Amino acid sequence: MKSTFLALAATVAALVPGLVPDLATNADPVPNQDSARPRAVERLAVRAGLLHTMAGAPIENGVVLVEDGRIAYVGPAANLVLPQGTTVLDAAVAVPGLIDAHTCVGLAGWLNTPHDQDEVDRSAPAQPELRAIDAYDPREPLVAWLRGFGVTTVHTGHAPLALISGQTMVAKTAGDTIEEALVVGEAMVAASLTDEARGPGGPGTRAKALAELRRLLLEGEAHAAAVVKAAETGEEPPARDLRKEALARIASGATPLLVTAQRAHDIANVLRLAREFADVRFVLDGAAEAPLVLDELVAAGLPVVVHPTMYRAGGETKNLSMETPRILVEAGLLVAMQSGYEAYVPRTRVVLFEAAVAARYGLSFEQALALVTRDAARLLGVDARIGTLEVGKDGDIALFDGDPFEYRTHCIGTVIEGRLVSAGERTR
Amino acid sequence: MLQRTTAARAATTTVCLLVALGILRAEEPERPGRAVRAFVGARLVPIASPAIDDGVVLVENGRITAIGARAAVPVPDGADVVDLAGLVLMPGLVCTHSHVGEPFAADGSGPLQPEVSSVDSLDVRSASLARARAGGLTTINAMPGSGHLIGGQTAYLKLKRGGTVEELLYRFDDGAPMGGLKMANGTNPQGDAPFPGTRAKSAALVRERFIAAQRHRALVDAAAADPTKEPPARDLGLEALVEVLEGRRIVHHHTHRHDDIMTVLRLADEFDFRVVLHHVSEGWKVADEIAAAGVPCSVILVDAPGGKLEAQDLSYDTARVLHEAGAAVALHTDDYITDSRLFLRSAGLAVRAGLPEDAALAALTLAGARMLDLDERIGSLEVGKDADFCVLDGDPLSVYTQVQETWVLGERVFDRDDPADRLLAVGGPGAGDERIFTSCCAFVGGGQ
């Protein structure tokens, strides 16, 4: 591992134009240089033998310059003279910071003991008012673990263990408090039509689960309508009710409903609900048997946070396929990869590895990488900030010493908003 | 993918010539009508010797009879030729710790159940076994769970396409099934009485039972030496433990924490039993002690530490650190914890953390075979060993490589080009259903 850290060797380059003769000829002016600012601009550049921006073809010998957290330049290294004082990181390959499109880390803790398990409260089967930000531990070791593998953003929250277990959020994997890390406080609400969500304390059958979801969505519609009516008539608005307010946001489409469903008939149930509640923005999660209902799924056009490619095949997922990502992507659906919820060992997966297997099973390298970068950002509605390396976006970058998907490659650095937040993956 | 050319005539003279040249070892008298199968053109990764490009492996009666470069190993006339040009052929993978086929043994009645055998539990028609073949596995140690101090007898299985466990069992020369004894310490076997509540109680219970086994063995020996003495009453549990004391049955010991590992070493030393440490999550903390004890380790690699307290210091480094300390290291799937179809990946991740590549490949094959007392039969490509192969389309340690074929005793048991096999390898609708056993695998070239 020593070579990994040597390769990282963050060097503060004192590059001045005169010392870079070949690079200076076509140099574009560096944007956002403002010598009048009292505080020095924080600049970090990543130079990569191969730069996958995910917003165009990969760039050989490319560079990303980040200024005060935002990307100021992306392009061939030859076209840019790095400003003096720029911290320079070198990598064989650099890609946008990876996005885990669905996990429970930060709520589900690594030790898996009562004090660090906050991913589900079983006092009621449907609790859309539970906020992920009130449970997330930004210093959770598994968050650091993922960050070491280039994951810069997680969509995390309540686990698919109850009919409606609570809210999810989008956060960066750096920051000592959730306030520092947060990107979207209420990203989605997590619902589940899996075996774990049925049984004692919850709906006992599939039909009951659907009936309950319908009732809750109608409750949300009614609350939303009451609020609108009160505003129109000047009458007293309905009393505050966190649960109804959360349901109203789902019913009106303000907050997407993330529904975990693995079996084909459970997916069909999601599609039926989607037809019945046209305003609700459904996102399908898991979808192990999606290939069996592919035409219906494509017709509905639901985005899919697909099961990890290496997810265990058994029970409801007995028919899952390592090719599900390829099948869904080729069908034209918007697809993102998740590490998913793990109840035991390992407590989390790593989306980098799951996307790698998707690349082996039919997706091109960039298609597989899109599952954990560009398309994940689109699915989560945060593509204005992250997912690609483009000027103006967050300077979130993952650095590798080779093909990021290869087993023997290492993540040698993770940059979030222009700061090196991990000096490479850990092995323990 | 395969191209077969079956020549018309028998190859008696050629085989005799090869024997004379010392290329073939004629351990068994040649049987007329038995064909030689020749695996030709692959890059051979023999494990016990350097790789050979464009190699030839000859197989007869399920055993390897010759191996070498194409120029050095003539393909006999009449051989059934399996063309593997452009592919990689390595020994079938050996998983020292697997739960495929549901080999569960001990029940909830008590913490020490050495008399219970996973042979009596295994369902060899399970899709999980077929998926293991799709991962290139040809031998597994089918293990009971870790919820008991002694969880029962394990079964060493050859992953033939058989419909009964009897067909898959490795056997001693006397016909008895080969297997180890599953033991565990740490938190998994702890619970309400009669299960132990502490680590010290766990060790005491084990110690007591092994002392009883020592006494049992002494009584048996005494009766054998003196016809006037009655042998002790039959006790299946103690008899299994006597097999452990005599070295015929190896203890396969689940253990995570550094102090639990040391407890295993202490007990093994005290009762002089042969043991393999399994999982060994904190083995990197006591690597020198493990190496000094000469105890081999079967290591698991998972994507992240944690999931339970004992696994909090689980590390990608464990295999490397143990290897550098001089301990024997194998890898295992612990399927269903990791998927057998991704067993090669464990070696890739171990190399990521610094384990030398040759040690990583040995950890999938020969090192595991040694831990099951099967290294004279499997684990490397050597003359006389079983023709168990894993055929790959590239570098064994690359994520882009897939197992294309798996062969057991010279018969193909997995072929990615076969739609039914491909379904098991990749997944999809129907993959999770029980595999329906059909008669298969006629020896194409041999007319069997």
Interface residues (C-beta under 8 A of the other chain):
Chain A: M1 G109 W110 L111 N112 T113 P141 L142 W145 E289 P291 L292 M310 R312 A313 G314 T317 K318 N319 L320 S321 M322 E323 T324 E342 Y344 V345 P346 R347 T348 R349 V350 F353 A356 V357 A359 R360 Y361 F405 E406 Y407 R408 T409 H410 T427 R428
Chain B: A127 R131 W284 V302 D303 A304 P305 G306 G307 K308 L309 A311 Q312 D313 L314 S315 Y316 D317 Y336 I337 D339 L342 R345 G348 L349 V351 R352 A353 G354 L397 S398 V399 Y400 Q402 V426 G427 G428 P429 G430 A431 G432 D433
